[in-house]
């Protein structure tokens, strides 16, 4: 999933293995990647293309789903099992 983020967002200065699983994806606090809403759309599109999981903007759990790499990965994994 980290490599998907790096590739989808063209994060040239970030290595996939350098993204801490619990670091926030949005904002720069606590080692966050500083992503924004456009980045979230790119991630959602990439996740849908690669894993077939639709991440909807109106999902009430959206903030939690995108809170960290671990949360995003866990959500995608749980959706693929069903």
PyMOL Python script that loads the backbone (N, CA, C, O; Angstrom):
from pymol import cmd

cmd.read_pdbstr("""\
ATOM      1  N   UNK A   1       0.823  -1.188   0.000  1.00  0.00           N
ATOM      2  CA  UNK A   1       0.000   0.000   0.000  1.00  0.00           C
ATOM      3  C   UNK A   1       0.872   1.259   0.000  1.00  0.00           C
ATOM      4  O   UNK A   1       0.536   2.252  -0.645  1.00  0.00           O
ATOM      5  N   UNK A   2       1.980   1.212   0.718  1.00  0.00           N
ATOM      6  CA  UNK A   2       2.877   2.372   0.740  1.00  0.00           C
ATOM      7  C   UNK A   2       3.406   2.666  -0.662  1.00  0.00           C
ATOM      8  O   UNK A   2       3.483   3.826  -1.067  1.00  0.00           O
ATOM      9  N   UNK A   3       3.764   1.632  -1.393  1.00  0.00           N
ATOM     10  CA  UNK A   3       4.258   1.840  -2.754  1.00  0.00           C
ATOM     11  C   UNK A   3       3.169   2.398  -3.647  1.00  0.00           C
ATOM     12  O   UNK A   3       3.450   3.208  -4.531  1.00  0.00           O
ATOM     13  N   UNK A   4       1.941   1.985  -3.436  1.00  0.00           N
ATOM     14  CA  UNK A   4       0.812   2.516  -4.194  1.00  0.00           C
ATOM     15  C   UNK A   4       0.700   4.023  -3.967  1.00  0.00           C
ATOM     16  O   UNK A   4       0.493   4.781  -4.915  1.00  0.00           O
ATOM     17  N   UNK A   5       0.837   4.459  -2.709  1.00  0.00           N
ATOM     18  CA  UNK A   5       0.776   5.890  -2.405  1.00  0.00           C
ATOM     19  C   UNK A   5       1.898   6.652  -3.100  1.00  0.00           C
ATOM     20  O   UNK A   5       1.668   7.689  -3.721  1.00  0.00           O
ATOM     21  N   UNK A   6       3.093   6.133  -2.990  1.00  0.00           N
ATOM     22  CA  UNK A   6       4.251   6.803  -3.592  1.00  0.00           C
ATOM     23  C   UNK A   6       4.073   6.922  -5.105  1.00  0.00           C
ATOM     24  O   UNK A   6       4.340   7.975  -5.684  1.00  0.00           O
ATOM     25  N   UNK A   7       3.628   5.860  -5.731  1.00  0.00           N
ATOM     26  CA  UNK A   7       3.448   5.852  -7.182  1.00  0.00           C
ATOM     27  C   UNK A   7       2.284   6.738  -7.614  1.00  0.00           C
ATOM     28  O   UNK A   7       2.429   7.559  -8.520  1.00  0.00           O
ATOM     29  N   UNK A   8       1.132   6.574  -6.968  1.00  0.00           N
ATOM     30  CA  UNK A   8      -0.067   7.322  -7.348  1.00  0.00           C
ATOM     31  C   UNK A   8       0.100   8.820  -7.176  1.00  0.00           C
ATOM     32  O   UNK A   8      -0.431   9.606  -7.961  1.00  0.00           O
ATOM     33  N   UNK A   9       0.843   9.214  -6.144  1.00  0.00           N
ATOM     34  CA  UNK A   9       0.984  10.633  -5.832  1.00  0.00           C
ATOM     35  C   UNK A   9       2.304  11.230  -6.314  1.00  0.00           C
ATOM     36  O   UNK A   9       2.586  12.403  -6.067  1.00  0.00           O
ATOM     37  N   UNK A  10       3.111  10.424  -6.999  1.00  0.00           N
ATOM     38  CA  UNK A  10       4.417  10.890  -7.481  1.00  0.00           C
ATOM     39  C   UNK A  10       5.226  11.530  -6.356  1.00  0.00           C
ATOM     40  O   UNK A  10       5.748  12.635  -6.502  1.00  0.00           O
ATOM     41  N   UNK A  11       5.321  10.828  -5.247  1.00  0.00           N
ATOM     42  CA  UNK A  11       6.068  11.330  -4.091  1.00  0.00           C
ATOM     43  C   UNK A  11       7.553  11.035  -4.297  1.00  0.00           C
ATOM     44  O   UNK A  11       8.091  10.073  -3.748  1.00  0.00           O
ATOM     45  N   UNK A  12       8.188  11.860  -5.080  1.00  0.00           N
ATOM     46  CA  UNK A  12       9.581  11.637  -5.466  1.00  0.00           C
ATOM     47  C   UNK A  12      10.542  11.684  -4.283  1.00  0.00           C
ATOM     48  O   UNK A  12      11.586  11.031  -4.305  1.00  0.00           O
ATOM     49  N   UNK A  13      10.200  12.443  -3.263  1.00  0.00           N
ATOM     50  CA  UNK A  13      11.122  12.593  -2.130  1.00  0.00           C
ATOM     51  C   UNK A  13      10.810  11.615  -0.992  1.00  0.00           C
ATOM     52  O   UNK A  13      11.404  11.709   0.083  1.00  0.00           O
ATOM     53  N   UNK A  14       9.884  10.679  -1.221  1.00  0.00           N
ATOM     54  CA  UNK A  14       9.478   9.744  -0.177  1.00  0.00           C
ATOM     55  C   UNK A  14       9.706   8.316  -0.657  1.00  0.00           C
ATOM     56  O   UNK A  14       9.306   7.950  -1.762  1.00  0.00           O
ATOM     57  N   UNK A  15      10.347   7.523   0.179  1.00  0.00           N
ATOM     58  CA  UNK A  15      10.516   6.097  -0.091  1.00  0.00           C
ATOM     59  C   UNK A  15       9.346   5.349   0.539  1.00  0.00           C
ATOM     60  O   UNK A  15       8.916   5.698   1.638  1.00  0.00           O
ATOM     61  N   UNK A  16       8.829   4.336  -0.130  1.00  0.00           N
ATOM     62  CA  UNK A  16       7.695   3.578   0.388  1.00  0.00           C
ATOM     63  C   UNK A  16       7.986   3.002   1.767  1.00  0.00           C
ATOM     64  O   UNK A  16       7.136   3.046   2.657  1.00  0.00           O
ATOM     65  N   UNK A  17       9.182   2.463   1.943  1.00  0.00           N
ATOM     66  CA  UNK A  17       9.508   1.862   3.240  1.00  0.00           C
ATOM     67  C   UNK A  17       9.792   2.914   4.315  1.00  0.00           C
ATOM     68  O   UNK A  17      10.005   2.573   5.479  1.00  0.00           O
ATOM     69  N   UNK A  18       9.796   4.177   3.930  1.00  0.00           N
ATOM     70  CA  UNK A  18       9.999   5.257   4.882  1.00  0.00           C
ATOM     71  C   UNK A  18       8.702   5.817   5.444  1.00  0.00           C
ATOM     72  O   UNK A  18       8.728   6.695   6.306  1.00  0.00           O
ATOM     73  N   UNK A  19       7.561   5.315   4.962  1.00  0.00           N
ATOM     74  CA  UNK A  19       6.267   5.780   5.463  1.00  0.00           C
ATOM     75  C   UNK A  19       5.904   4.941   6.679  1.00  0.00           C
ATOM     76  O   UNK A  19       5.659   3.740   6.566  1.00  0.00           O
ATOM     77  N   UNK A  20       5.873   5.575   7.827  1.00  0.00           N
ATOM     78  CA  UNK A  20       5.528   4.872   9.068  1.00  0.00           C
ATOM     79  C   UNK A  20       4.059   4.467   9.025  1.00  0.00           C
ATOM     80  O   UNK A  20       3.205   5.283   8.680  1.00  0.00           O
ATOM     81  N   UNK A  21       3.753   3.215   9.372  1.00  0.00           N
ATOM     82  CA  UNK A  21       2.373   2.721   9.296  1.00  0.00           C
ATOM     83  C   UNK A  21       1.363   3.541  10.096  1.00  0.00           C
ATOM     84  O   UNK A  21       0.203   3.643   9.698  1.00  0.00           O
ATOM     85  N   UNK A  22       1.784   4.123  11.207  1.00  0.00           N
ATOM     86  CA  UNK A  22       0.860   4.873  12.057  1.00  0.00           C
ATOM     87  C   UNK A  22       0.914   6.381  11.840  1.00  0.00           C
ATOM     88  O   UNK A  22       0.124   7.117  12.431  1.00  0.00           O
ATOM     89  N   UNK A  23       1.828   6.844  11.006  1.00  0.00           N
ATOM     90  CA  UNK A  23       1.940   8.288  10.763  1.00  0.00           C
ATOM     91  C   UNK A  23       0.700   8.790  10.028  1.00  0.00           C
ATOM     92  O   UNK A  23       0.177   8.105   9.149  1.00  0.00           O
ATOM     93  N   UNK A  24       0.233   9.979  10.385  1.00  0.00           N
ATOM     94  CA  UNK A  24      -0.935  10.529   9.694  1.00  0.00           C
ATOM     95  C   UNK A  24      -0.614  10.806   8.229  1.00  0.00           C
ATOM     96  O   UNK A  24       0.481  11.260   7.896  1.00  0.00           O
ATOM     97  N   UNK A  25      -1.574  10.531   7.369  1.00  0.00           N
ATOM     98  CA  UNK A  25      -1.370  10.796   5.944  1.00  0.00           C
ATOM     99  C   UNK A  25      -1.553  12.278   5.632  1.00  0.00           C
ATOM    100  O   UNK A  25      -0.919  12.805   4.717  1.00  0.00           O
ATOM    101  N   UNK A  26      -2.414  12.947   6.388  1.00  0.00           N
ATOM    102  CA  UNK A  26      -2.719  14.349   6.132  1.00  0.00           C
ATOM    103  C   UNK A  26      -2.121  15.218   7.226  1.00  0.00           C
ATOM    104  O   UNK A  26      -2.069  14.819   8.390  1.00  0.00           O
ATOM    105  N   UNK A  27      -1.675  16.395   6.851  1.00  0.00           N
ATOM    106  CA  UNK A  27      -1.035  17.296   7.806  1.00  0.00           C
ATOM    107  C   UNK A  27       0.427  16.924   7.995  1.00  0.00           C
ATOM    108  O   UNK A  27       0.855  15.816   7.673  1.00  0.00           O
ATOM    109  N   UNK A  28       1.172  17.868   8.521  1.00  0.00           N
ATOM    110  CA  UNK A  28       2.605  17.651   8.736  1.00  0.00           C
ATOM    111  C   UNK A  28       2.927  17.327  10.188  1.00  0.00           C
ATOM    112  O   UNK A  28       4.085  17.085  10.528  1.00  0.00           O
ATOM    113  N   UNK A  29       1.925  17.321  11.034  1.00  0.00           N
ATOM    114  CA  UNK A  29       2.148  17.026  12.455  1.00  0.00           C
ATOM    115  C   UNK A  29       2.491  15.558  12.639  1.00  0.00           C
ATOM    116  O   UNK A  29       1.990  14.699  11.914  1.00  0.00           O
ATOM    117  N   UNK A  30       3.332  15.281  13.595  1.00  0.00           N
ATOM    118  CA  UNK A  30       3.692  13.901  13.947  1.00  0.00           C
ATOM    119  C   UNK A  30       4.198  13.088  12.760  1.00  0.00           C
ATOM    120  O   UNK A  30       3.886  11.903  12.640  1.00  0.00           O
ATOM    121  N   UNK A  31       4.969  13.711  11.894  1.00  0.00           N
ATOM    122  CA  UNK A  31       5.558  12.988  10.777  1.00  0.00           C
ATOM    123  C   UNK A  31       4.608  12.704   9.638  1.00  0.00           C
ATOM    124  O   UNK A  31       4.877  11.820   8.825  1.00  0.00           O
ATOM    125  N   UNK A  32       3.500  13.427   9.554  1.00  0.00           N
ATOM    126  CA  UNK A  32       2.522  13.221   8.485  1.00  0.00           C
ATOM    127  C   UNK A  32       3.095  13.528   7.109  1.00  0.00           C
ATOM    128  O   UNK A  32       4.085  14.248   6.976  1.00  0.00           O
ATOM    129  N   UNK A  33       2.460  12.972   6.101  1.00  0.00           N
ATOM    130  CA  UNK A  33       2.913  13.184   4.729  1.00  0.00           C
ATOM    131  C   UNK A  33       2.462  14.524   4.162  1.00  0.00           C
ATOM    132  O   UNK A  33       2.994  14.973   3.147  1.00  0.00           O
ATOM    133  N   UNK A  34       1.499  15.162   4.797  1.00  0.00           N
ATOM    134  CA  UNK A  34       1.027  16.456   4.322  1.00  0.00           C
ATOM    135  C   UNK A  34       0.138  16.370   3.098  1.00  0.00           C
ATOM    136  O   UNK A  34       0.120  17.292   2.281  1.00  0.00           O
ATOM    137  N   UNK A  35      -0.596  15.284   2.958  1.00  0.00           N
ATOM    138  CA  UNK A  35      -1.476  15.116   1.807  1.00  0.00           C
ATOM    139  C   UNK A  35      -2.685  16.030   1.922  1.00  0.00           C
ATOM    140  O   UNK A  35      -2.990  16.534   3.003  1.00  0.00           O
ATOM    141  N   UNK A  36      -3.377  16.243   0.798  1.00  0.00           N
ATOM    142  CA  UNK A  36      -4.578  17.084   0.803  1.00  0.00           C
ATOM    143  C   UNK A  36      -5.732  16.334   0.141  1.00  0.00           C
ATOM    144  O   UNK A  36      -5.600  15.157  -0.196  1.00  0.00           O
ATOM    145  N   UNK A  37      -6.854  17.012  -0.044  1.00  0.00           N
ATOM    146  CA  UNK A  37      -8.053  16.358  -0.567  1.00  0.00           C
ATOM    147  C   UNK A  37      -7.874  15.841  -1.995  1.00  0.00           C
ATOM    148  O   UNK A  37      -8.455  14.818  -2.357  1.00  0.00           O
ATOM    149  N   UNK A  38      -7.087  16.525  -2.794  1.00  0.00           N
ATOM    150  CA  UNK A  38      -6.815  16.045  -4.157  1.00  0.00           C
ATOM    151  C   UNK A  38      -6.024  14.743  -4.089  1.00  0.00           C
ATOM    152  O   UNK A  38      -6.262  13.826  -4.874  1.00  0.00           O
ATOM    153  N   UNK A  39      -5.086  14.663  -3.153  1.00  0.00           N
ATOM    154  CA  UNK A  39      -4.323  13.429  -2.947  1.00  0.00           C
ATOM    155  C   UNK A  39      -5.251  12.288  -2.543  1.00  0.00           C
ATOM    156  O   UNK A  39      -5.074  11.153  -2.986  1.00  0.00           O
ATOM    157  N   UNK A  40      -6.240  12.588  -1.705  1.00  0.00           N
ATOM    158  CA  UNK A  40      -7.197  11.557  -1.281  1.00  0.00           C
ATOM    159  C   UNK A  40      -7.953  11.001  -2.477  1.00  0.00           C
ATOM    160  O   UNK A  40      -8.202   9.797  -2.552  1.00  0.00           O
ATOM    161  N   UNK A  41      -8.317  11.866  -3.406  1.00  0.00           N
ATOM    162  CA  UNK A  41      -9.007  11.404  -4.622  1.00  0.00           C
ATOM    163  C   UNK A  41      -8.102  10.505  -5.451  1.00  0.00           C
ATOM    164  O   UNK A  41      -8.545   9.482  -5.973  1.00  0.00           O
ATOM    165  N   UNK A  42      -6.849  10.883  -5.572  1.00  0.00           N
ATOM    166  CA  UNK A  42      -5.878  10.069  -6.323  1.00  0.00           C
ATOM    167  C   UNK A  42      -5.688   8.705  -5.662  1.00  0.00           C
ATOM    168  O   UNK A  42      -5.617   7.682  -6.342  1.00  0.00           O
ATOM    169  N   UNK A  43      -5.607   8.701  -4.338  1.00  0.00           N
ATOM    170  CA  UNK A  43      -5.460   7.442  -3.606  1.00  0.00           C
ATOM    171  C   UNK A  43      -6.687   6.573  -3.835  1.00  0.00           C
ATOM    172  O   UNK A  43      -6.564   5.382  -4.120  1.00  0.00           O
ATOM    173  N   UNK A  44      -7.877   7.168  -3.711  1.00  0.00           N
ATOM    174  CA  UNK A  44      -9.117   6.412  -3.882  1.00  0.00           C
ATOM    175  C   UNK A  44      -9.183   5.789  -5.279  1.00  0.00           C
ATOM    176  O   UNK A  44      -9.573   4.630  -5.423  1.00  0.00           O
ATOM    177  N   UNK A  45      -8.811   6.540  -6.289  1.00  0.00           N
ATOM    178  CA  UNK A  45      -8.821   6.026  -7.661  1.00  0.00           C
ATOM    179  C   UNK A  45      -7.823   4.887  -7.820  1.00  0.00           C
ATOM    180  O   UNK A  45      -8.140   3.871  -8.439  1.00  0.00           O
ATOM    181  N   UNK A  46      -6.641   5.040  -7.278  1.00  0.00           N
ATOM    182  CA  UNK A  46      -5.609   4.006  -7.377  1.00  0.00           C
ATOM    183  C   UNK A  46      -6.007   2.735  -6.634  1.00  0.00           C
ATOM    184  O   UNK A  46      -5.777   1.629  -7.122  1.00  0.00           O
ATOM    185  N   UNK A  47      -6.605   2.896  -5.452  1.00  0.00           N
ATOM    186  CA  UNK A  47      -7.056   1.736  -4.676  1.00  0.00           C
ATOM    187  C   UNK A  47      -8.146   0.987  -5.441  1.00  0.00           C
ATOM    188  O   UNK A  47      -8.149  -0.243  -5.488  1.00  0.00           O
ATOM    189  N   UNK A  48      -9.064   1.737  -6.035  1.00  0.00           N
ATOM    190  CA  UNK A  48     -10.139   1.096  -6.795  1.00  0.00           C
ATOM    191  C   UNK A  48      -9.580   0.342  -8.001  1.00  0.00           C
ATOM    192  O   UNK A  48     -10.003  -0.780  -8.282  1.00  0.00           O
ATOM    193  N   UNK A  49      -8.644   0.945  -8.705  1.00  0.00           N
ATOM    194  CA  UNK A  49      -8.058   0.297  -9.876  1.00  0.00           C
ATOM    195  C   UNK A  49      -7.262  -0.940  -9.507  1.00  0.00           C
ATOM    196  O   UNK A  49      -7.345  -1.956 -10.197  1.00  0.00           O
ATOM    197  N   UNK A  50      -6.500  -0.873  -8.444  1.00  0.00           N
ATOM    198  CA  UNK A  50      -5.631  -1.988  -8.085  1.00  0.00           C
ATOM    199  C   UNK A  50      -6.345  -3.084  -7.313  1.00  0.00           C
ATOM    200  O   UNK A  50      -6.126  -4.268  -7.569  1.00  0.00           O
ATOM    201  N   UNK A  51      -7.205  -2.699  -6.360  1.00  0.00           N
ATOM    202  CA  UNK A  51      -7.810  -3.672  -5.455  1.00  0.00           C
ATOM    203  C   UNK A  51      -9.313  -3.868  -5.656  1.00  0.00           C
ATOM    204  O   UNK A  51      -9.897  -4.783  -5.075  1.00  0.00           O
ATOM    205  N   UNK A  52      -9.944  -3.024  -6.471  1.00  0.00           N
ATOM    206  CA  UNK A  52     -11.377  -3.141  -6.691  1.00  0.00           C
ATOM    207  C   UNK A  52     -12.214  -2.680  -5.511  1.00  0.00           C
ATOM    208  O   UNK A  52     -13.393  -3.019  -5.418  1.00  0.00           O
ATOM    209  N   UNK A  53     -11.619  -1.911  -4.611  1.00  0.00           N
ATOM    210  CA  UNK A  53     -12.316  -1.400  -3.435  1.00  0.00           C
ATOM    211  C   UNK A  53     -12.633   0.071  -3.683  1.00  0.00           C
ATOM    212  O   UNK A  53     -11.742   0.872  -3.969  1.00  0.00           O
ATOM    213  N   UNK A  54     -13.921   0.416  -3.568  1.00  0.00           N
ATOM    214  CA  UNK A  54     -14.351   1.792  -3.783  1.00  0.00           C
ATOM    215  C   UNK A  54     -14.306   2.545  -2.461  1.00  0.00           C
ATOM    216  O   UNK A  54     -14.922   2.136  -1.477  1.00  0.00           O
ATOM    217  N   UNK A  55     -13.580   3.636  -2.452  1.00  0.00           N
ATOM    218  CA  UNK A  55     -13.512   4.523  -1.286  1.00  0.00           C
ATOM    219  C   UNK A  55     -14.351   5.744  -1.617  1.00  0.00           C
ATOM    220  O   UNK A  55     -13.973   6.560  -2.458  1.00  0.00           O
ATOM    221  N   UNK A  56     -15.482   5.863  -0.955  1.00  0.00           N
ATOM    222  CA  UNK A  56     -16.443   6.923  -1.270  1.00  0.00           C
ATOM    223  C   UNK A  56     -16.198   8.168  -0.425  1.00  0.00           C
ATOM    224  O   UNK A  56     -15.868   8.081   0.758  1.00  0.00           O
ATOM    225  N   UNK A  57     -16.366   9.315  -1.050  1.00  0.00           N
ATOM    226  CA  UNK A  57     -16.174  10.593  -0.363  1.00  0.00           C
ATOM    227  C   UNK A  57     -17.200  10.799   0.752  1.00  0.00           C
ATOM    228  O   UNK A  57     -16.919  11.487   1.734  1.00  0.00           O
ATOM    229  N   UNK A  58     -18.380  10.211   0.607  1.00  0.00           N
ATOM    230  CA  UNK A  58     -19.426  10.405   1.603  1.00  0.00           C
ATOM    231  C   UNK A  58     -19.434   9.326   2.690  1.00  0.00           C
ATOM    232  O   UNK A  58     -20.370   9.258   3.487  1.00  0.00           O
ATOM    233  N   UNK A  59     -18.407   8.491   2.726  1.00  0.00           N
ATOM    234  CA  UNK A  59     -18.312   7.450   3.754  1.00  0.00           C
ATOM    235  C   UNK A  59     -18.130   8.117   5.116  1.00  0.00           C
ATOM    236  O   UNK A  59     -17.215   8.919   5.302  1.00  0.00           O
ATOM    237  N   UNK A  60     -18.998   7.784   6.060  1.00  0.00           N
ATOM    238  CA  UNK A  60     -18.925   8.404   7.391  1.00  0.00           C
ATOM    239  C   UNK A  60     -17.626   8.066   8.114  1.00  0.00           C
ATOM    240  O   UNK A  60     -17.242   8.770   9.048  1.00  0.00           O
ATOM    241  N   UNK A  61     -16.949   7.006   7.701  1.00  0.00           N
ATOM    242  CA  UNK A  61     -15.688   6.604   8.311  1.00  0.00           C
ATOM    243  C   UNK A  61     -14.471   7.076   7.516  1.00  0.00           C
ATOM    244  O   UNK A  61     -13.350   6.641   7.779  1.00  0.00           O
ATOM    245  N   UNK A  62     -14.686   7.950   6.559  1.00  0.00           N
ATOM    246  CA  UNK A  62     -13.613   8.393   5.681  1.00  0.00           C
ATOM    247  C   UNK A  62     -12.405   8.954   6.396  1.00  0.00           C
ATOM    248  O   UNK A  62     -11.266   8.655   6.037  1.00  0.00           O
ATOM    249  N   UNK A  63     -12.650   9.762   7.404  1.00  0.00           N
ATOM    250  CA  UNK A  63     -11.531  10.366   8.137  1.00  0.00           C
ATOM    251  C   UNK A  63     -10.691   9.283   8.813  1.00  0.00           C
ATOM    252  O   UNK A  63      -9.463   9.359   8.818  1.00  0.00           O
ATOM    253  N   UNK A  64     -11.353   8.283   9.381  1.00  0.00           N
ATOM    254  CA  UNK A  64     -10.642   7.181  10.033  1.00  0.00           C
ATOM    255  C   UNK A  64      -9.913   6.323   8.998  1.00  0.00           C
ATOM    256  O   UNK A  64      -8.771   5.921   9.218  1.00  0.00           O
ATOM    257  N   UNK A  65     -10.566   6.045   7.880  1.00  0.00           N
ATOM    258  CA  UNK A  65      -9.969   5.209   6.839  1.00  0.00           C
ATOM    259  C   UNK A  65      -8.662   5.822   6.340  1.00  0.00           C
ATOM    260  O   UNK A  65      -7.676   5.114   6.136  1.00  0.00           O
ATOM    261  N   UNK A  66      -8.658   7.130   6.147  1.00  0.00           N
ATOM    262  CA  UNK A  66      -7.482   7.827   5.620  1.00  0.00           C
ATOM    263  C   UNK A  66      -6.568   8.373   6.715  1.00  0.00           C
ATOM    264  O   UNK A  66      -5.690   9.188   6.433  1.00  0.00           O
ATOM    265  N   UNK A  67      -6.761   7.940   7.948  1.00  0.00           N
ATOM    266  CA  UNK A  67      -5.969   8.502   9.044  1.00  0.00           C
ATOM    267  C   UNK A  67      -4.503   8.089   9.002  1.00  0.00           C
ATOM    268  O   UNK A  67      -3.635   8.856   9.420  1.00  0.00           O
ATOM    269  N   UNK A  68      -4.216   6.892   8.507  1.00  0.00           N
ATOM    270  CA  UNK A  68      -2.830   6.423   8.435  1.00  0.00           C
ATOM    271  C   UNK A  68      -2.722   5.317   7.384  1.00  0.00           C
ATOM    272  O   UNK A  68      -3.726   4.806   6.888  1.00  0.00           O
ATOM    273  N   UNK A  69      -1.513   4.975   7.070  1.00  0.00           N
ATOM    274  CA  UNK A  69      -1.266   3.888   6.124  1.00  0.00           C
ATOM    275  C   UNK A  69      -1.858   2.586   6.658  1.00  0.00           C
ATOM    276  O   UNK A  69      -2.470   1.829   5.904  1.00  0.00           O
ATOM    277  N   UNK A  70      -1.684   2.325   7.937  1.00  0.00           N
ATOM    278  CA  UNK A  70      -2.209   1.103   8.548  1.00  0.00           C
ATOM    279  C   UNK A  70      -3.731   1.064   8.466  1.00  0.00           C
ATOM    280  O   UNK A  70      -4.305   0.021   8.149  1.00  0.00           O
ATOM    281  N   UNK A  71      -4.392   2.188   8.748  1.00  0.00           N
ATOM    282  CA  UNK A  71      -5.858   2.246   8.700  1.00  0.00           C
ATOM    283  C   UNK A  71      -6.362   2.026   7.278  1.00  0.00           C
ATOM    284  O   UNK A  71      -7.322   1.287   7.061  1.00  0.00           O
ATOM    285  N   UNK A  72      -5.715   2.667   6.316  1.00  0.00           N
ATOM    286  CA  UNK A  72      -6.109   2.504   4.918  1.00  0.00           C
ATOM    287  C   UNK A  72      -5.922   1.066   4.470  1.00  0.00           C
ATOM    288  O   UNK A  72      -6.809   0.487   3.842  1.00  0.00           O
ATOM    289  N   UNK A  73      -4.780   0.491   4.786  1.00  0.00           N
ATOM    290  CA  UNK A  73      -4.504  -0.901   4.420  1.00  0.00           C
ATOM    291  C   UNK A  73      -5.506  -1.858   5.061  1.00  0.00           C
ATOM    292  O   UNK A  73      -5.994  -2.784   4.414  1.00  0.00           O
ATOM    293  N   UNK A  74      -5.804  -1.625   6.335  1.00  0.00           N
ATOM    294  CA  UNK A  74      -6.755  -2.480   7.044  1.00  0.00           C
ATOM    295  C   UNK A  74      -8.140  -2.409   6.437  1.00  0.00           C
ATOM    296  O   UNK A  74      -8.818  -3.429   6.306  1.00  0.00           O
ATOM    297  N   UNK A  75      -8.567  -1.207   6.063  1.00  0.00           N
ATOM    298  CA  UNK A  75      -9.881  -1.043   5.453  1.00  0.00           C
ATOM    299  C   UNK A  75      -9.954  -1.761   4.113  1.00  0.00           C
ATOM    300  O   UNK A  75     -10.916  -2.479   3.840  1.00  0.00           O
ATOM    301  N   UNK A  76      -8.949  -1.570   3.287  1.00  0.00           N
ATOM    302  CA  UNK A  76      -8.939  -2.214   1.970  1.00  0.00           C
ATOM    303  C   UNK A  76      -8.938  -3.730   2.139  1.00  0.00           C
ATOM    304  O   UNK A  76      -9.663  -4.437   1.439  1.00  0.00           O
ATOM    305  N   UNK A  77      -8.145  -4.216   3.046  1.00  0.00           N
ATOM    306  CA  UNK A  77      -8.075  -5.661   3.284  1.00  0.00           C
ATOM    307  C   UNK A  77      -9.428  -6.191   3.760  1.00  0.00           C
ATOM    308  O   UNK A  77      -9.866  -7.244   3.298  1.00  0.00           O
ATOM    309  N   UNK A  78     -10.093  -5.491   4.663  1.00  0.00           N
ATOM    310  CA  UNK A  78     -11.380  -5.959   5.168  1.00  0.00           C
ATOM    311  C   UNK A  78     -12.450  -5.931   4.083  1.00  0.00           C
ATOM    312  O   UNK A  78     -13.335  -6.787   4.072  1.00  0.00           O
ATOM    313  N   UNK A  79     -12.385  -4.975   3.184  1.00  0.00           N
ATOM    314  CA  UNK A  79     -13.358  -4.907   2.096  1.00  0.00           C
ATOM    315  C   UNK A  79     -13.120  -5.987   1.051  1.00  0.00           C
ATOM    316  O   UNK A  79     -14.070  -6.450   0.420  1.00  0.00           O
ATOM    317  N   UNK A  80     -11.911  -6.382   0.862  1.00  0.00           N
ATOM    318  CA  UNK A  80     -11.594  -7.423  -0.121  1.00  0.00           C
ATOM    319  C   UNK A  80     -12.027  -8.803   0.358  1.00  0.00           C
ATOM    320  O   UNK A  80     -12.248  -9.694  -0.462  1.00  0.00           O
ATOM    321  N   UNK A  81     -12.151  -8.995   1.667  1.00  0.00           N
ATOM    322  CA  UNK A  81     -12.548 -10.299   2.215  1.00  0.00           C
ATOM    323  C   UNK A  81     -14.025 -10.568   2.019  1.00  0.00           C
ATOM    324  O   UNK A  81     -14.456 -11.721   1.992  1.00  0.00           O
ATOM    325  N   UNK A  82     -14.813  -9.491   1.879  1.00  0.00           N
ATOM    326  CA  UNK A  82     -16.262  -9.670   1.775  1.00  0.00           C
ATOM    327  C   UNK A  82     -16.719  -9.751   0.350  1.00  0.00           C
ATOM    328  O   UNK A  82     -17.913  -9.901   0.092  1.00  0.00           O
TER     329      UNK A  82
END
""", "prot")
cmd.dss("prot")
cmd.show_as("cartoon", "prot")
cmd.util.cbc("prot")
cmd.orient("prot")
